[in-house]
Amino acid sequence: MTEPAFFVLTALVDEPRHGYGIVQEVERLSGGRVRLKVGTLYGVLDRLAAEELVALDREEVQQGRLRRYYRLTDAGSRALEAEAVRLAENARAAVDRLRARPGRPSVAEGPA
């Protein structure tokens, strides 16, 4: 799963969101590291919808513009949870290896 897809799914955990709302939430959740452009966002959403991880929740007209709201599906929740567990296990393995290095400062101590 790509990092943008991971954060799009994460952004939809608590409520359905429209495109701009997803972009804002992804940026907030990633601490500004992931900034989605509109074309990228809709490419990710199309892929996630094709995999049935997200679905169109509703459409609303706001100030003459159509807003599509997307929601996380049950399959999307399961996929996100599995990816979060996988990432946590990977990080734990790296930290354990770094801490085990002889003569090196621990990860928590930072650089010497």
N, C-alpha and C positions, 0 to 999 in steps of 0.2 A: 504494500500500500504506500502510495506517495505521501510525502509530508502535507501537501495541500489537501489531498483527499482525507487524510487523518484529521486535519483541523476543520474541514467542512463538516465531516460527520460529528465531530465534537461540538461544533457550533450549533448543531441541530438537536442536541440531546435534550435541552430543557423546553424548547418550543419551536414551532415552525417559524421560518424566517424567509424574507424575500432576498433577492440578490444582494442589494446594498447592505442589508442587515447582516448577511453572511460574511461579506467582505470585512465589515467593521468588527464583527465578533472574532473572526479568524485572526485579524491583526492584534486584537486585544489578548486573545488566548495565547498567541505565540510570542507575546512581548514585542511585537513589531517585526519579528524576523520573517514572517510570511505575509507578504502584501500581494493580494490577488488582483490582477487586472480583470476586467469584465469578461474578455474573451477566454481567459484561463479559467475563471470561475465556471462559466457555462459549459466549457469542455469537461471539467471535473464533474459537474452536476449531471451532464448527459451520460458520462461513463458510469457514475454511481447509480443513476436511474436505470440504465441498461442492466446493471448487476442486481437491481431491485434492493439496493441499500438505502436509497431515498426515493420519495414519491412526491408528486405534485399534491399539495394539501388543498390549495384554493387559489383563485385568481380574484383580484380586486382592482377596480379602477380608482386611482388616486390622482387628482389634478389632471385628468385626461390621459393618464398613462396607465398601462396595464402592469400590475405587480403580480408576479407568480410567487407563491409561498411554497417552500419545500419542507418536508418533514422526514425524520428518520424512521425507517421501517424497523420491524423486529429483527430482520436479517441484518440490517445496518447496525443495530445495537450489538448484536452478537459479533459481527465482524470488527467493530470498534473495540469491544472488550478484548477480543483475541489479540488484536494488534497492540493494544495497551499492555497486555500481559507479556507479549513477545518483546516489546521495547524495554520494559522494566527488567526482564530476565537478561537481555543483552547488556543493559547498563550495569546490572549487578555483577555480571561476569567480568566486565571490563574493570570495574572498581575493585573487585576482589583480586584480580591479577595485578593491578597497579599497587595495591596495598601490600602485596606479597613480595614485591621487588626488594632484594637485599640492598641495603645501603642507600635507599632512595627515600625521600620524604613521602609521607602518606598523602593520599589525595586530599584529605581533610586539612592537612598542614599547608598545602600550597607549595609554590616553588621555593627553593632554598635561596 
